[in-house]
Amino acid sequence: PEEHNRVLTDHAADLLFCPTVIAVENLARENIVNNVYLVGDTMFDAVLQFSELACQRSTILERLALAPREYILATIHRPYNTDVPENLQAVLTAFSELDAPVIFPVHPRTKKCIEQLDFTRWNGSNLRLIDPVGYLDMLVLEKNARLLMTDSGGMQKEAYFFKVPCVTLRPETEWIETVEVGWNRLAGTDTAQIVAAARGFLPQNHHPALYGDGYAARKIVAQLAT
């Protein structure tokens, strides 16, 4: 549904501000080439603006007794994973087989789905379920994680912003450039594939500025003002 809405909006819009080169190329394939501007990602702007504030204000690492780069951060919220018991169980089993604490802020809807499973099999494992956290706490958890594992499109990008490897718990991603440069791996919901993707994942130093320079919002405002 999101993609259908995006395509319809593309064709209705007077101006289109793109976060990446791939987004510009996608529009060209839809025969949209006029009034298309490559400005970067406003989400990158936000992370740059708030990550320093987050480090000053957040005490989440101390509250959870976590050391930087010694834990994995995980999230699951998409129906593809939460509403299919077999998929959810496979993902949770993969988490429990990893060799580091897995910090898992649980979405309320995901929590209900987990409660319907036999959760006793994961008790005492390295998997730590915690309540959802706010934006600043989440930024600190992301920035200091050894690895992110998620089905969230936004967190895939935030992982890249912070130069943290990401394993995507879906068979596809909107942000294919993060896969192409080696910082994101698609693992789907197969336990063995998830574990294999996570273990020993150390991207190369190549980390191009895929999402702009942190001034996307200013570029958008400047263009609107012309």
C-alpha positions as CSV (number, residue, x, y, z in Angstrom):
1,P,0.0,0.0,0.0
2,E,2.8,2.5,0.8
3,E,4.4,2.0,-2.6
4,H,1.1,2.4,-4.5
5,N,0.5,5.6,-2.6
6,R,4.0,6.8,-3.4
7,V,3.6,6.3,-7.1
8,L,0.2,8.1,-7.1
9,T,1.7,11.0,-5.2
10,D,4.7,11.2,-7.5
11,H,2.4,11.8,-10.5
12,A,0.3,14.4,-8.6
13,A,3.1,16.4,-7.2
14,D,4.4,19.7,-8.6
15,L,7.8,19.4,-7.0
16,L,9.7,16.2,-6.0
17,F,12.6,16.3,-3.5
18,C,14.6,13.0,-3.6
19,P,16.8,11.6,-0.8
20,T,19.0,9.5,-3.0
21,V,20.2,9.0,-6.6
22,I,18.2,5.8,-6.8
23,A,15.0,7.8,-5.9
24,V,15.7,10.1,-8.9
25,E,16.3,7.1,-11.1
26,N,13.0,5.5,-10.0
27,L,11.1,8.7,-10.9
28,A,12.8,8.7,-14.3
29,R,11.5,5.2,-14.9
30,E,8.0,6.6,-14.2
31,N,8.7,9.2,-16.8
32,I,9.0,12.0,-14.2
33,V,12.0,14.1,-14.9
34,N,10.8,17.7,-14.5
35,N,10.9,19.5,-11.1
36,V,12.9,16.7,-9.5
37,Y,15.5,17.7,-7.1
38,L,18.2,15.6,-5.3
39,V,18.5,17.2,-1.9
40,G,19.4,14.4,0.5
41,D,17.3,12.8,3.3
42,T,15.6,15.0,5.9
43,M,15.8,12.0,8.3
44,F,19.6,12.4,8.1
45,D,19.2,16.1,9.0
46,A,17.2,15.0,12.1
47,V,19.7,12.4,13.2
48,L,22.5,14.9,13.0
49,Q,20.5,17.5,14.9
50,F,19.3,15.2,17.7
51,S,22.1,12.6,18.2
52,E,24.3,15.0,20.1
53,L,21.4,16.1,22.3
54,A,20.6,12.4,22.8
55,C,24.1,11.6,24.0
56,Q,23.8,14.5,26.5
57,R,20.4,13.6,27.9
58,S,19.8,9.9,27.5
59,T,20.9,7.5,30.3
60,I,19.5,4.4,28.6
61,L,22.9,2.6,28.4
62,E,23.4,3.1,32.2
63,R,19.8,2.0,32.9
64,L,20.2,-1.2,30.9
65,A,23.8,-1.7,32.0
66,L,25.0,-1.8,28.4
67,A,28.5,-1.1,27.1
68,P,29.0,0.3,23.6
69,R,29.5,-2.3,20.8
70,E,28.7,-5.2,23.2
71,Y,25.0,-5.7,22.3
72,I,22.7,-6.1,19.4
73,L,19.6,-3.9,19.0
74,A,16.5,-5.5,17.4
75,T,13.0,-4.3,16.5
76,I,10.1,-6.0,14.8
77,H,6.7,-4.4,13.9
78,R,5.6,-5.3,10.4
79,P,2.7,-7.7,9.9
80,Y,4.9,-9.8,7.7
81,N,6.8,-10.8,10.8
82,T,4.4,-10.3,13.7
83,D,1.2,-11.7,12.3
84,V,2.7,-14.9,11.0
85,P,3.5,-17.1,14.1
86,E,6.1,-19.2,12.2
87,N,8.0,-16.1,11.1
88,L,7.9,-14.5,14.5
89,Q,9.1,-17.7,16.2
90,A,11.9,-18.1,13.6
91,V,13.1,-14.5,14.2
92,L,13.0,-14.8,18.0
93,T,14.9,-18.1,17.8
94,A,17.6,-16.5,15.7
95,F,17.9,-13.7,18.3
96,S,18.4,-16.3,21.0
97,E,21.2,-18.0,19.1
98,L,23.4,-15.0,18.7
99,D,26.5,-14.5,20.8
100,A,25.7,-11.1,22.3
101,P,22.8,-9.6,24.3
102,V,19.9,-8.7,22.0
103,I,18.0,-5.7,23.3
104,F,14.5,-5.8,21.9
105,P,12.2,-2.8,22.5
106,V,8.8,-4.4,21.9
107,H,6.1,-2.7,19.9
108,P,2.7,-3.2,21.7
109,R,1.2,-5.1,18.8
110,T,4.3,-7.3,18.6
111,K,4.1,-7.9,22.3
112,K,0.6,-9.3,21.9
113,C,1.8,-11.7,19.2
114,I,4.7,-12.9,21.3
115,E,2.4,-13.6,24.2
116,Q,0.5,-16.0,22.0
117,L,3.7,-18.1,21.5
118,D,5.4,-20.4,23.9
119,F,7.9,-17.8,25.2
120,T,9.3,-20.1,27.9
121,R,11.8,-21.5,25.3
122,W,13.6,-18.2,25.2
123,N,13.6,-17.6,29.0
124,G,17.2,-17.3,30.3
125,S,18.6,-16.6,26.8
126,N,20.5,-13.6,25.7
127,L,17.2,-12.0,24.5
128,R,16.1,-9.0,26.6
129,L,12.6,-7.6,25.9
130,I,12.2,-4.1,27.1
131,D,9.4,-1.5,26.8
132,P,9.4,0.9,23.9
133,V,11.8,3.8,24.3
134,G,11.6,7.4,23.2
135,Y,13.4,8.9,20.2
136,L,16.5,10.2,22.0
137,D,17.0,6.9,23.9
138,M,16.6,5.0,20.6
139,L,19.2,7.1,18.9
140,V,21.7,6.3,21.7
141,L,20.9,2.6,21.5
142,E,21.3,2.6,17.7
143,K,24.6,4.6,17.7
144,N,26.2,2.3,20.3
145,A,25.0,-1.1,19.1
146,R,27.3,-3.6,17.5
147,L,24.6,-4.6,15.1
148,L,21.0,-3.6,14.3
149,M,18.4,-6.2,13.3
150,T,15.1,-4.8,12.1
151,D,12.2,-4.8,9.7
152,S,11.9,-1.0,9.9
153,G,12.9,1.0,6.9
154,G,13.8,4.0,9.0
155,M,16.1,2.0,11.3
156,Q,17.9,0.6,8.3
157,K,18.8,4.2,7.3
158,E,19.7,5.2,10.9
159,A,22.0,2.3,11.1
160,Y,23.8,3.5,8.0
161,F,23.9,7.1,9.4
162,F,25.7,5.8,12.5
163,K,27.9,3.4,10.6
164,V,26.4,0.4,12.3
165,P,25.9,-2.9,10.3
166,C,22.3,-3.8,9.8
167,V,20.5,-7.1,9.1
168,T,17.1,-6.6,7.6
169,L,14.4,-9.1,8.7
170,R,12.6,-9.0,5.4
171,P,13.3,-10.4,1.9
172,E,13.5,-6.9,0.4
173,T,14.3,-3.3,1.3
174,E,13.3,0.2,0.0
175,W,16.9,1.3,0.7
176,I,18.8,-1.0,-1.7
177,E,21.8,1.3,-1.8
178,T,22.6,0.3,1.8
179,V,22.8,-3.3,0.6
180,E,24.8,-2.5,-2.5
181,V,27.5,-0.8,-0.5
182,G,27.7,-3.7,2.0
183,W,26.3,-2.2,5.2
184,N,22.9,-4.0,5.1
185,R,22.1,-7.7,4.6
186,L,18.7,-9.1,3.7
187,A,17.9,-12.1,5.8
188,G,14.2,-12.7,5.6
189,T,12.7,-14.8,8.4
190,D,14.7,-18.0,8.1
191,T,16.5,-18.7,11.4
192,A,19.6,-20.0,9.9
193,Q,19.9,-17.2,7.3
194,I,19.4,-14.6,10.1
195,V,22.1,-16.1,12.3
196,A,24.5,-16.5,9.3
197,A,23.9,-12.8,8.2
198,A,24.5,-11.5,11.8
199,R,27.6,-13.5,12.7
200,G,30.9,-11.9,11.8
201,F,29.2,-9.0,9.9
202,L,32.0,-6.4,9.5
203,P,31.4,-4.1,6.5
204,Q,34.4,-2.6,4.7
205,N,35.4,0.9,5.4
206,H,33.7,2.2,2.2
207,H,30.8,4.3,3.4
208,P,29.7,6.8,0.8
209,A,27.4,9.8,1.6
210,L,24.3,8.1,0.2
211,Y,21.8,10.4,1.9
212,G,23.3,13.9,1.4
213,D,25.2,16.3,3.6
214,G,22.7,16.9,6.4
215,Y,21.2,20.0,4.8
216,A,18.3,18.5,2.9
217,A,15.7,20.7,4.7
218,R,17.5,23.9,3.9
219,K,17.8,22.9,0.2
220,I,14.1,22.2,0.1
221,V,13.2,25.5,1.7
222,A,15.5,27.3,-0.7
223,Q,13.9,25.7,-3.7
224,L,10.3,26.5,-2.4
225,A,11.3,30.1,-1.9
226,T,12.4,30.6,-5.5
